[in-house]
Amino acid sequence: MDILKELLSNPETAQATVNALFVQYKPLVYGVFKELFKCFNDLLSNDDYFDASAAYFEKMVNALTDHGFSRNEAMSIILSEKQDIKESSKRVSTSVSK
């Protein structure tokens, strides 16, 4: 937070300080993201992930239909839950970044 205090107390040097930080940490950030993308690519090329994901959703649909919901209702419930999670995630992300 010392950097933030410096930037706020000395706005005329803020741009130069921010530029220097980007230059200094850019290789590190790029390296980290490069490794993350390798992991994502490995995951996406692994059929086990998709098999497990399909089995999970199949079990959810089966559980809902076993409790009296139609297949369409079950799919609607699952999609609604996924949408709720997505919206909650956006709200949390927005509130954290403030």
C-alpha positions, 0 to 999 in steps of 0.5 A, a space after each residue: 500500500 506504500 505505492 498507492 500512498 505515493 501515487 495518491 500523494 504525488 499524482 504528477 509522478 504517478 504515471 511514471 511510477 505505474 509505467 515502471 511497475 508495469 515494465 518491472 512486473 510484466 514478464 512475471 505476469 506473462 509467465 504466470 498466465 502462460 503457465 495457467 493457459 497451459 493448465 487450461 489447455 491440458 484440462 480441455 484436452 483431457 476427456 476425463 474432465 468432460 466425462 466427469 462433468 457429463 456424469 455429474 449433470 446426468 446424476 443431477 437430471 436423474 435425481 430431479 426426474 426421480 423426484 417427479 420433475 420432467 426432464 425439461 423441468 430438470 434441465 431448466 432448474 440446472 440452467 437456472 442454478 448455473 445462471 444464479 451462480 454466474 450472476 452471484 460471481 459477477 456481483 462478488 467480483 464487482 464488490 471486491 474490485 471496488 
